[in-house]
Amino acid sequence: MLSEPRSGRLAAWGNALLAGLVSPDDAVLAIVGEDAVHRVEGLPGESGPVGLTLALGRLRALGVTGLRVALPAPGHPLGLSGPPEFNKRALEAEEAVVCHGGALGLVPEVYAAGPSGDEHVEVVWHCLEVREAPPADVPSLGEAERELAEALRDATAVLSRLDVAASGPVAEAAIDAYRARAERGREVLAPGYPPRAVRVLELAQRMGLLISLAYENGHGGAVSASEMGSRVAALRPVERTARRAQVAAYNAFVEERERG
């Protein structure tokens, strides 16, 4: 969860583009990020893969007015609404974008291309039909913010007692890198998002970083089986809460527009 999901970038900047708040060039540049290229395959009316600019324009012509994010995990279809084929592909990718105003969804497939030592990343978004229904288990921004605070407090208490908090030079370097990235570009979300969504997403991403570091830091001081079990039990709900909060933040643009 440390890195920003590609579905988050596509939804955030796609929403800004659909609302006329950014240019197509700026939106595509932000969505692609450090990847080499993104294409969309299976788009209605197109016989083959197309670029993001054409794809976003076609989605608008098909009646799409907003984009939502799904970040599913095994046993937790977060943000999905079906059908099973789409849910399965989204679960395999651990992310997806669901179109609002059109029964379509996009699931990324990531490729490493180029010669060894000089590889680059290409992304193909597979466009599939989705069921038009409320997304599963997505909280409001207010609910997400409260859940984040409670989960972080509870997990910190357990991890501190077990002495498994991430520490050391690797953890410090990762935290420093996160801070540098945050300070380098404060535009966590695209234009048009409410400040509360930015705040919730920033906290969820920080929590995701700490969870990743705790997992990567081995077993820390949790040397017994029961202590290791307590550690996993403490991290799992925090990870789930952070994913729910990320989805709530990315989806806030569509939720706000629905409320008028």
Sequence and secondary structure as in RCSB ss.txt:
>XXXX:A:sequence
MLSEPRSGRLAAWGNALLAGLVSPDDAVLAIVGEDAVHRVEGLPGESGPVGLTLALGRLRALGVTGLRVALPAPG
HPLGLSGPPEFNKRALEAEEAVVCHGGALGLVPEVYAAGPSGDEHVEVVWHCLEVREAPPADVPSLGEAERELAE
ALRDATAVLSRLDVAASGPVAEAAIDAYRARAERGREVLAPGYPPRAVRVLELAQRMGLLISLAYENGHGGAVSA
SEMGSRVAALRPVERTARRAQVAAYNAFVEERERG
>XXXX:A:secstr
  S  HHHHHHHHHHHHHTTSS HHHHHHHHHTTSSEEEEES TT SS EEHHHHHHHHHHTT  EEEEE  BTT
B TT    HHHHHHHHHHT EEEEESSSEEEEEEEEEESSTTS EEEEEEEEEE   S  TT   HHHHHHHHHH
HHHHHHHHHHHHT    SHHHHHHHHHHHHHHHH    S TT  HHHHHHHHHHHHHHHHHHHHHHTTTTT  SH
HHHHHHHHHHHHHHHHHHHHHHHHHHHHHHHHHH 
